[in-house]
Amino acid sequence: MTAVRRLDQAAIAWQRQGILPAYAPELGQEAAQVGSALALDLSRDFVFPTYRELGVARAAGVNMVEYMSTHLATWHGGLWDPAASHVAPIQAVVAGSVLHAVGWAHGQTLLARTAGAAAEGLAVAVTYLGDGASSQGDVHEAMNFAGVFAAPVVFFVQNNGWAISVPTEKQVAGGSVAARGAGYGMPSLQVDGNDAAAVLEATRRAVAHARAGHGPAIVEAMTYRRGPHATSDDPGRYRTLDEERLDGGADPLVRLRERLLTAGIASEATLDGLDETATAEAEDVRAGVLALGPRPGAEMFDFVFTEPTDELQRQKAVWREESEHA
Ligand SMILES: Cc1ncc(C[n+]2csc(CCOP(=O)(O)OP(=O)(O)O)c2C)c(N)n1
């Protein structure tokens, strides 16, 4: 979580320095992200993230230079290998990853039906979405499909209080996203998203439920997005700094630190050492990002389908004629 906090802060600085064109910070959501990712078995489960899941990707072992390449816009889907890491590319379309996850999860059910279910149960998809995304029609279709077909998928909702400038209460009429679970026939757990251990436990339970073939589950982690929605956002236009301080709740990192110290699991010196390691890691990632360089523009046509369509080839020819990069 310390490494995630550092990288997240560093990425904002890189955007201000002109290294990254844009970035979506996650300050305050580290416990929700790291806690949930640690509940998975990534030799078989699969993560479907949004644009804000740096912490999930870091905890899942994704190379952070490769991860940042998406924010650099040097490579639209990120340079990491989803098949090897079991982490799908970042999804900028709100709720897009929810549909992908349900499709993948249903595939696991069909696979188990033909190949026979593994003794250790089903592989589980975990999809990340925000409270804002839960207003999308796609989410309702995805949840309904998952409920009806008992797809092994966990809908991990990070309710960070805001969808850009719109507060949760202006779009979730039933009080919480978790409350919707009953209507789709799936259990839902609401958890303190600032408490990494609680998030880990809740996600483990949801994953175990799906793995055992009981169908989907919702985990709603109550967090708070402490900074702007993205580096182009100015939260001062829709909330005050005082409100931010009041509503933010306990800092997940401070809470974990206190817990580890109180339980005698780690010493001050060990935890301070983690801070230093995290700072060095962020510096390494920065150097790696700067060394990436541009990608050949033609790749945007070449890597869409294994066999390109006629229309795509026509677009590529037009692009070649018009582009200086050809
Ligand atoms: C289909 C679609 N509609 C609108 C947008 C613009 N947009 C980007 S983020 C966002 C709000 C998402 O809020 P939430 O799901 O709560 O996630 P958060 O950003 O707070 O983590 C919107 C409307 C988009 N990217 N995709």
PDBQT file of the ligand as one rigid body, heavy atoms in Angstrom, charges set to zero:
ROOT
HETATM    1  C1  LIG A 401     -19.541   5.182 -21.094  1.00  0.00    +0.000 C 
HETATM    2  C2  LIG A 401     -18.879   6.372 -20.468  1.00  0.00    +0.000 A 
HETATM    3  N1  LIG A 401     -19.622   7.428 -20.099  1.00  0.00    +0.000 NA
HETATM    4  C3  LIG A 401     -19.047   8.524 -19.536  1.00  0.00    +0.000 A 
HETATM    5  C4  LIG A 401     -17.685   8.559 -19.351  1.00  0.00    +0.000 A 
HETATM    6  C5  LIG A 401     -17.038   9.767 -18.686  1.00  0.00    +0.000 C 
HETATM    7  N2  LIG A 401     -16.667   9.434 -17.303  1.00  0.00    +0.000 N 
HETATM    8  C6  LIG A 401     -15.417   9.061 -16.988  1.00  0.00    +0.000 A 
HETATM    9  S1  LIG A 401     -15.261   8.680 -15.364  1.00  0.00    +0.000 SA
HETATM   10  C7  LIG A 401     -16.886   9.041 -15.061  1.00  0.00    +0.000 A 
HETATM   11  C8  LIG A 401     -17.450   8.917 -13.659  1.00  0.00    +0.000 C 
HETATM   12  C9  LIG A 401     -17.250   7.561 -13.076  1.00  0.00    +0.000 C 
HETATM   13  O1  LIG A 401     -17.555   7.571 -11.707  1.00  0.00    +0.000 OA
HETATM   14  P1  LIG A 401     -17.435   6.284 -10.806  1.00  0.00    +0.000 P 
HETATM   15  O2  LIG A 401     -17.947   5.096 -11.536  1.00  0.00    +0.000 OA
HETATM   16  O3  LIG A 401     -18.035   6.582  -9.483  1.00  0.00    +0.000 OA
HETATM   17  O4  LIG A 401     -15.862   6.041 -10.668  1.00  0.00    +0.000 OA
HETATM   18  P2  LIG A 401     -14.740   6.984 -10.065  1.00  0.00    +0.000 P 
HETATM   19  O5  LIG A 401     -14.178   7.756 -11.258  1.00  0.00    +0.000 OA
HETATM   20  O6  LIG A 401     -15.354   7.837  -9.022  1.00  0.00    +0.000 OA
HETATM   21  O7  LIG A 401     -13.693   6.073  -9.527  1.00  0.00    +0.000 OA
HETATM   22  C10 LIG A 401     -17.533   9.445 -16.224  1.00  0.00    +0.000 A 
HETATM   23  C11 LIG A 401     -18.952   9.835 -16.298  1.00  0.00    +0.000 C 
HETATM   24  C12 LIG A 401     -16.926   7.431 -19.764  1.00  0.00    +0.000 A 
HETATM   25  N3  LIG A 401     -15.598   7.377 -19.590  1.00  0.00    +0.000 N 
HETATM   26  N4  LIG A 401     -17.543   6.353 -20.307  1.00  0.00    +0.000 NA
ENDROOT
TORSDOF 0
